[in-house]
Amino acid sequence: TGAGKRVSIYDIQPQMWTYERTAEGGRTPYRAFVSIPGHLYENFNRPNYRAILLRGIAWAGRRPNVDALLNENELGDNLRYVDGGPVHPARAAETIEVHPEFDLSLVAAEPLISKAMNIDWDEKGRLWVSETPEYPNGRRALNTAAWKDSGSLQPAAQTRDPEDSISILSDSDGDGVMDRKHVFADKLELVTGFVLYKSGVIAATSPDIWFLEDTNGDEVADRRTKLYTGLGIVDTHAVINNLRWGLDGWVYATHGYSTGMVTSPDGTKEFGRDGSGVVRFKPDGSAFEQYSSRNGNTWGLDITWDGQVFWTQPTSGTVLFHTVLPEHVLAKGRLPATTSGNGMITGQKTFPLMSWPEQAYVQIDQVGQFTAAAGCAIYEGGAWPDEWRYAYFTGEPTLNIVHHQFVIPEGVSYTTRKELGREDTEFIRSRDLWFRPIETRVGPDGALYVVDFYNQAVIHNDTRGPLHGPANAAVRPDRDHYFARIWRVQHKRAAKLDVPVLDRTDLPSLIRTMETSPNAHVKGTAWRLARENHASDARVAAMSRPMGSRALALYEEARVATTVADRTALLDTFAAASDNWTRSAIVAAASGQEPAYIEAAFTHQEPEGLGDLVGAIAPGALPDHASRLLILAAGAGPSARALKLPVVRAIARMEGGSIPVDAATTQALQTLLDSPDTGAVVLPVIAKWDKAGALRTAAERRSRGFLTELNSAGTSGERGVDLAASLIAVPERRAEVLGVIGSMLADPALADALKTRLLATLGEQAGSDVDALLVASLARTNSTPIFDQIVRRPEASLALLAALKDGTISAARLGPGNLARLRTHPDRKVASQAAASLDSLTAAGGKPDIIAALLPEVEKPGDAERGKALFTGACAGCHRLGDLGTSDVGPPLNGMGAHGRAELLAHIVDPNREVDPSFWQWNVTTKKGETFVGVIASENAAGITLRSPAGDVEIRKEDIATRENTRLSLMPEGLEGLGGEALRDILTFLAGGDQKFRLVDLRTAYTADSRRGFRREEDRDETVTLHRFGDVTVEGVPFFVMDPARSSTGANFIALKGGPGQGSLSDEFPQRVEIATSVTAASLHFLGGVGGWAWPAGGDQARGKPAMKVLVQFADGTSEEHVLRSGEHFADAWSYADVPLSTNAGDFTRRGQLRYFALNLGKSGALS
């Protein structure tokens, strides 16, 4: 080997290598093959080991055929399906546990198919499948050695044709298992979804979408038409996926965070960005748009026969979404913070068949919940009992489960619940570590179909720090490109549905199928065929199917409302609505009719409930109708106060255009000025638009009175904030009002919500005087909202840096998070000055050095209660953990303690080592010069919602000057500045939570295998004959029982030296074991309490004798010893005798018993 590194047969470690060398003077090189296996001798006789050993001998002996020494049992399936590896398809069902009401059967597997990703059925009932052996890298060039990265099917041949395909499967012998495959389209690269269309399919192979067409009837695609290009592909598991037909003739799909700029194939037409959530496009290549936007990877879509759009999002903590209002509606108007989708199944605990010690991976995020949910099926199959209608199914491949919940109507959307009596289990779960369910669909026969990507490798984008390859997949050597399974799940009492063969030319038959079939897939296929082949027939138009929620239906109805009566009825609906989707639907429908709706609101019988509507739509009526609205507001009575204020405020904030201040408008302004309700809010309008000065004297008099009121001791709260917001726009009062605002911001009695309004008012004002006030207020209060307002303003940020430099504000007081925001400020001048000046104020040191220095400190026992308080103050503004935190700025942290303190510390100190693209920081600068940073929570054609610790900010695209993806984490660097003690306590809280019990990991202490006897190995009944494994609960206490088949050493419990002697195996057990732990405990709970030859087997003389000693060492150096005695704590393992200090644990053994007991420690403390 290179670099002077050598291997040696004298190294005491498992190893395997070859050696070839030509001796000096020799002509033929000699060869050596070396294999030194580990100690588990069972492996020596496995076919796979024998095969490689005999192949090595044949190679060393220069046999031309290296398989020459092998027999049939050492080749073929015996070599492919080995113990501990993939399970043969014929035996795979044995590893899968299914809901007891259902049967599971295999539909297709390798070698017929490889790496199946999506399925669908055509009008003949035939199963189509897309296969992606190219996943994840495709033909991209590797960025590391080929042996390290198995993400490419053929890493050395990137100029080759790609090998993904779409095929038709058939069952020639009627046994239910597919045995023939006809390839419809080959040479595809990374196909992640398709729909059947006309005489072919529309397929997604990012960055392109293709129509693959059969023009001559041989069921082979001979014409390929690119419909769209430019789709995002930076991460191949976050691209467009799961294509589905909508009832409106659009193709819908889910989409991950790999965003691009979608265009026509020739680039002449731009359709906009393709972002996370749901997208849709027309099959003729004419339109592509975002349908539902939500930050996070998204994989799984279903559209029901009544037009509801449901989708699965793996990584956000909320699994299932229902699109209530699409983005094209929200782009026309909405109430603040209204999102497109309604999220369900949030923070759902999972119940895999294997406990975490048995699983191959610790989930990267959302540990114990959903981190990679894939697939979305809403059951409308028509074959199962009625209670299963609208049941939701999704896979979680990292945990080898398929999850189920019932979907129940609630308002304009839905809610979900688990099946009663099965709250603590899953619909399907497996012990096979290769079982990876990534797709769920309901077929035309009424069964649920599950696509199993069958791969030992899972986790594409591993954010824990490993090298990532060209498709943003973690580099690893063990990704599979061969195996695949498709499973059929059918209810035991399912009605038998005959799958019809539909004739696309027979419209009456298609209509009859839509009217009578109980199966939504069959109905949908008939509807597609009717649209494709009979679009001009009036009967097809008459059967038009609705798409979307009740809120969307209301929008469609409202947007064509043209009469006063129609608008009044919609205003009644708005006032009565309890959800913002219904209210936003009416706001959006009013787009283009704003003056008419505002007039209708002012004449409504109950205008007080319509203020939000008027406030949302008034800007759309400006500037053209400003005078008209002022006159309308001035003429309204006192009951319309809730409408007058938002109208006048909208006009005060109006930018661009002008207000023709004629006599009627002047009179309206005078009336509003004289009114106690509107006198203050109209001052900015007069100051800005009364160019002739007709109202100057009256306005000056009123502003003087308002200023006196503002300065009076009795004016505070909302009235004071309203007055300040109005008076600051009057140039003559500005300086004095700024002083009052400074005092109000420093007033601890003023509510935070009102301070936020004051800061928003300051944000609308330019000028160095405002910058100085903000910096001075920060120095007095160290308020996070004030800092947020400062960093929006480049000049204020520079003023803050000057204050840091001259010592007015200390870097320590500002904190590492805020310092990092200055260093990464979108304004280059601010960022460069911050980097230069802050380096001298903060400690230096490389990340690895900092982590190495802190690790010994954070590994010590910490204070979880103090850690919770620190987490609440420093972390909960961005992260959710249990019931802490209110925002999804960063990823949720539920279960993250399972990753251990060292890994978590690395992410805290170095948050940019690996960043989930869902949480990339975006820098946005507006045309006014304001700067914003955050993650993009949602986006549509009209604007983006930027999420940061300061809250959500909606920014219209027409106001954006620049937007930059930093590819950095919004989590600040420099958090090591919190100090080792604080970080230790935070990590203690993260790792411990509020759990009453903590499992102690015994894996390093196991000494015995429950499959082997104590006296002689073959006496398998003379041991603790365990037959129940995994997570168990005894008397309310959780334990984990290791399955020896899953143990890395084969050992699965602790047995210590003892027994009859005479050469028994029990003599070889150790006398003592040590178990390192860092838990804090007041008691220890044991599952065991049995011994070979313990009382009563040893007679009465055995009663009271020490069976085991437990020495507990505390972190403070103290210790205590507990003696466990035969006949008191311990009983004979092979009898059912009772003893007073332990209890029978229940059914754990084939023979004899297992017992439970607890030891109360002398004190509660941290253990070592």
Secondary structure, 3 states (H helix, E strand, C coil): CCCCCCCCCCCCCCEEEEEEECCCCCCCCEEEEEEECCCCHHHHHCHHHHHHHHHHHHHHCCCCCCCCCCCHHHCCHHHHCCCCCCCCHHHHHHHEEECCCEEEEEEEECCCCCCEEEEEECCCCCEEEEECCCCCCCCCCCCCCCCCCCCCCCCCCCCCCCCEEEEEEECCCCCCCCCEEEEEEEEECCCCEEEEECCEEEEEECCEEEEEECCCCCCCCCEEEEEEECCCCCCCCCCEEEEEECCCCCEEEEECCCCCEEECCCCCCEEEECCCEEEEECCCCCCEEEEEECCCCCCCEEECCCCCEEEECCCCCEEEEEECCCHHHHCCCCCCCCCCEEEEEECCCCCCCCCCCCCCCCCCCCCCCCCCCEEEEECCCCCCCHHHCCEEEEEECCCCEEEEEEEEEECCEEEEECCCCCCCCCCEEECCCCCCEEEEEECCCCCEEEEECCCCCCCCCCCCCCCECCCCCECCCCCCCCCCEEEEEEECCCCCCCCCCCCCCCHHHHHHHHHHCCCHHHHHHHHHHHHHHHCCCHHHHHCCCCCCCHHHHHHHHHCCCCCHHHHHHHHHHHHHCCCHHHHHHHHHHCCCCHHHHHHHHHCCCCHHHHHHHHHHHHHHHCCCCHHHHHHHHHHCCHHHHHHHHHHHHHHHCCCCCCCCCCHHHHHHHHHHHHCCCCCCCCHHHHHHHCCCCCCHHHHHHHHHHHHHHHHCCCCCHHHHHHHHHHHCCCHHHHHHHHHHHHHHHCCCCCCHHHHHHHHHHHHCCCCHHHHHHHHHHHHHHCCHHHHHHHHHCHHHHHHHHHHHHHCCCCHHHHCHHHHHHHHCCCCHHHHHHHHHHHCCCCCCCCHHHHHHHHHHHHCCCCCHHHHHHHHHHHCCCCCCECCECCCCCCCCCCCHHHHCHHHHHHHHHCCCCCCCHHHEEEEEEECCCCEEEEEEEEECCCEEEEEECCEEEEEEHHHEEEEEEEEEECCCCCHHHHCHHHHHHHHHHHHHCCCCCCCCCCCCCCCECCCCCCCCCCCCCCCCCECCCEEEEECCEEEEECCCCCCCCCCCECCCCCCCCCCCHHHHCCCCCCCCCCCEEEEEEEEECEECCCCCCCCHHHCCCEEEEEEEEECCCCEEEEEEEECCCEEECCCCCCCCCCEECCCCECCCCCEEEEEEEEEEEEEC
